[in-house]
Each structure stands twice: as C-alpha cells, then as structure tokens.
C-alpha cells in the first residue's frame, strides 16, 4: 500500500495504482498539460472511496510506502489498468528484433515484390 500526497492531503491506495498515477502525471506534465483523473482509495476505517485529482503541470504527486497499513490490500488492479490505458500514459518504445529464418518451412516468407512465396 502507498500513501499518495496531493495538494497537502494524503490518501492511501495500492502500489500499482500509485505507480501508474505517478507515471501518468509525469507524462502529462512533460506534454505541458493537466487532466482530471479518479483513483480508488482506502480510508482509515477500511472503506473504499474515489479521489479525484488534477494531474500534470503544476500538480505535484508524491507516493510513499504506507508503513502503518495493517489491513488486507484491496484489488484495485482495474484502476491501475485504466490509468495505464490513458492516451498519455508512457508507452514502451518499440524494439526491433532480427527476423530469423524458419528452416523448417522455407516457404513461410511472403515476398510482395514477387507476388508470392519464395524460398528464404
């Protein structure tokens, strides 16, 4: 569990939500923008609620371990996935892989210049 501090207030959420929120905040700020998002939080009594934040330029978000958390960790994985699906969430760069030759099936490569299959 993580404590997320925002605008002088601290809320508690899961590790994956806090990590996705920090990454999304940095990405939106790098674009010079700000956006509103909602995250699930857990109160001191253990009930769950939603917190609404404006993240991006001028909106600092701090995530720190919640050392005093003693309850079970709720499943907020759905919320972390929603943050990761945001259009401004940083995406991993594409990595080029060298194409290997399939020696078991030499006709497996389509050659559009020859309008058909060719031997590799």
Secondary structure as the mmCIF struct_conf table of DSSP 4:
data_model
#
loop_
_struct_conf.conf_type_id
_struct_conf.id
_struct_conf.beg_label_comp_id
_struct_conf.beg_label_asym_id
_struct_conf.beg_label_seq_id
_struct_conf.end_label_comp_id
_struct_conf.end_label_asym_id
_struct_conf.end_label_seq_id
STRN STRN1 UNK A 2 UNK A 6
TURN_TY1_P TURN_TY1_P1 UNK A 7 UNK A 8
STRN STRN2 UNK A 9 UNK A 13
HELX_RH_AL_P HELX_RH_AL_P1 UNK A 15 UNK A 30
TURN_TY1_P TURN_TY1_P2 UNK A 31 UNK A 32
STRN STRN3 UNK A 34 UNK A 42
TURN_TY1_P TURN_TY1_P3 UNK A 44 UNK A 45
BEND BEND1 UNK A 46 UNK A 46
STRN STRN4 UNK A 48 UNK A 56
TURN_TY1_P TURN_TY1_P4 UNK A 57 UNK A 58
STRN STRN5 UNK A 59 UNK A 59
STRN STRN6 UNK A 61 UNK A 65
TURN_TY1_P TURN_TY1_P5 UNK A 67 UNK A 68
BEND BEND2 UNK A 71 UNK A 71
HELX_LH_PP_P HELX_LH_PP_P1 UNK A 72 UNK A 74
HELX_RH_AL_P HELX_RH_AL_P2 UNK A 77 UNK A 84
TURN_TY1_P TURN_TY1_P6 UNK A 85 UNK A 85
BEND BEND3 UNK A 86 UNK A 86
TURN_TY1_P TURN_TY1_P7 UNK A 87 UNK A 88
BEND BEND4 UNK A 89 UNK A 89
HELX_LH_PP_P HELX_LH_PP_P2 UNK A 90 UNK A 94
HELX_LH_PP_P HELX_LH_PP_P3 UNK A 98 UNK A 101
TURN_TY1_P TURN_TY1_P8 UNK A 103 UNK A 104
TURN_TY1_P TURN_TY1_P9 UNK A 106 UNK A 107
STRN STRN7 UNK A 109 UNK A 111
HELX_RH_3T_P HELX_RH_3T_P1 UNK A 112 UNK A 114
TURN_TY1_P TURN_TY1_P10 UNK A 115 UNK A 115
STRN STRN8 UNK A 116 UNK A 118
#
